[in-house]
Amino acid sequence: MKHLRVRSAWKTAVLAVMGACAMTAFMSAPAPAAPRAPHVAAAAARNFYLNLHQCVYSNGRILYTNLLPNTANPTFNTGTQVSGSVETSAKCGNPGGGWREETWNSAEYNFDRFGQVDRYLNLHQCVYSNGQILYTNLLPNTRNTDFNTGTNVASSAETASRCGNPGGGWQEETWNSAEYSLDLTGRSGRYLNLHQCVYNNGQILYTNLLPNTRNTDFNTGTNVSNTEATSVQCGNPGGGWRVDTANSAVFTIDLLA
């Protein structure tokens, strides 16, 4: 049984985790009354843009990264959507309970999903550790530039993740970082099913959106398929880790709509 790999070295963190509030157990968030159906982004032809919103939250002790607008923990949800316009700033929640948004690590990234040249969304996931907490970043344009990723839209699929080299005691967790290319044309499948799996070991959180990291027990069901996903697919890693179901979800985009 694999365990989530976290470096043992501890140094001063450069990723700002501010505030003197005591750690609020994430598991105390209200559980949903019933499972929620996945959200299908029913995009009319005029909705050219996919606006990916990444929201990073801190309670003063740990970090939580969310990219989806439809988890069962709604006060942490994001503005990710298909739209007829380009968005320019991240839309994040205001969860309270000792949690606040880490604005330096939150951002919004958009692209024309009907681009004639740029066929692939190359999604780079970079996971960083300072020996005590984890930080997952998928975007290339946060203000905390040393942690940014190579995520882009391009005419060709990519095969390796590009991550930062932040220093200050932080290093990349290569077992949990990866790159996954998604064909946006509809030729490989009609639906982009973006699965977000959040794992909790009672002390820290780990967000994963990719199906192909080397830490396979934590991988997700993210894919392009002719089948619309109806529920989130997450791993069963063991070793004290469990799926945080209130914060895990699948967001489906119809690439031909």
C-alpha positions, -999 to +999 in steps of 0.1 A: +000+000+000+015+033-011+017+063+012+017+099+000+053+109-002+062+140+018+098+151+023+111+150+058+132+181+057+116+212+073+127+247+065+111+281+067+083+282+042+081+309+015+045+301+007+027+326+029+005+309+054-005+338+075-026+343+106-025+331+142-058+312+141-058+278+156-060+249+132-096+241+123-101+205+115-112+203+079-131+172+086-155+193+107-170+209+076-207+200+072-212+169+052-237+170+024-272+157+031-271+136-001-247+130-030-248+158-056-250+151-093-220+162-114-224+196-130-225+195-168-213+227-184-241+230-210-223+255-233-241+272-261-222+278-293-213+313-281-195+300-250-161+299-265-140+301-233-132+277-205-123+298-175-104+277-149-105+292-115-080+280-089-087+289-053-062+282-025-073+284+011-054+284+044-065+280+080-031+291+093-017+256+094-026+238+062-035+246+026-064+234+004-065+238-034-099+237-052-106+242-089-142+231-091-175+250-088-196+221-077-182+203-046-206+196-018-186+221+004-201+252-014-184+279+006-150+268-009-162+265-045-147+284-074-159+302-105-147+276-131-171+277-160-176+279-198-185+314-209-188+337-238-162+361-223-127+360-210-125+363-172-096+381-156-097+373-119-103+343-097-137+339-081-134+321-048-155+315-018-155+331+017-157+300+039-151+314+073-144+290+102-108+302+104-102+297+066-093+324+042-082+327+006-045+327-002-047+353-030-011+349-041-017+313-050-052+318-064-057+327-101-079+324-132-067+309-165-088+309-197-086+297-233-107+295-264-119+259-264-128+262-302-093+273-312-084+263-347-048+257-339-046+249-302-060+214-300-047+203-266-051+214-230-018+204-215-027+203-178+004+204-156+000+195-119+028+205-096+027+194-060+051+210-035+061+201+001+080+219+028+082+188+049+050+195+068+023+206+044+015+201+007+005+226-019-010+216-053-009+241-081-022+236-117-020+271-131+008+290-148-002+325-138-005+329-100+013+358-084+035+333-065+055+328-097+082+304-083+054+278-078+038+282-113+032+253-137+035+248-175-002+244-181-011+257-216-032+252-247-012+241-277-012+224-311+006+194-297+003+171-266+030+173-240+046+144-221+063+158-190+053+182-162+070+216-159+071+229-123+088+257-105+119+256-082+107+277-054+134+272-028+130+284+008+125+249+020+100+240-006+106+213-032+085+195-058+069+162-049+077+144-082+056+113-073+025+135-072+033+159-100+024+150-136+012+163-170-020+152-188-030+163-222-067+166-231-079+168-267-104+197-269-116+190-304-141+163-296-123+138-318-111+117-288-145+120-270-173+144-265-169+150-228-141+164-207-146+149-173-125+168-148-122+147-115-109+164-084-100+141-055-091+156-021-074+133+004-071+138+041-049+120+067-063+140+096-034+164+095-030+177+059-049+178+027-038+167-008-056+177-039-051+157-071-068+162-105-047+139-127-051+102-136-014+095-143+008+105-114+034+079-103+016+077-069-011+056-085-033+049-054-042+086-053-050+090-090-083+103-104-107+095-133-100+127-153-104+119-190-119+128-224-146+103-232-178+098-252-194+090-218-204+118-194-191+110-159-218+107-133-197+105-102-162+113-091-136+085-094-109+086-067-083+062-053-083+042-021-048+048-009-049+035+027-020+043+050-043+066+070-055+085+040-091+088+030-111+106+003-126+139+016-159+134-001-173+169+006-144+184-013-142+159-042-163+162-073-164+158-111-170+187-135-180+178-170-177+199-201-195+190-234-168+197-260-192+197-289-219+220-274 
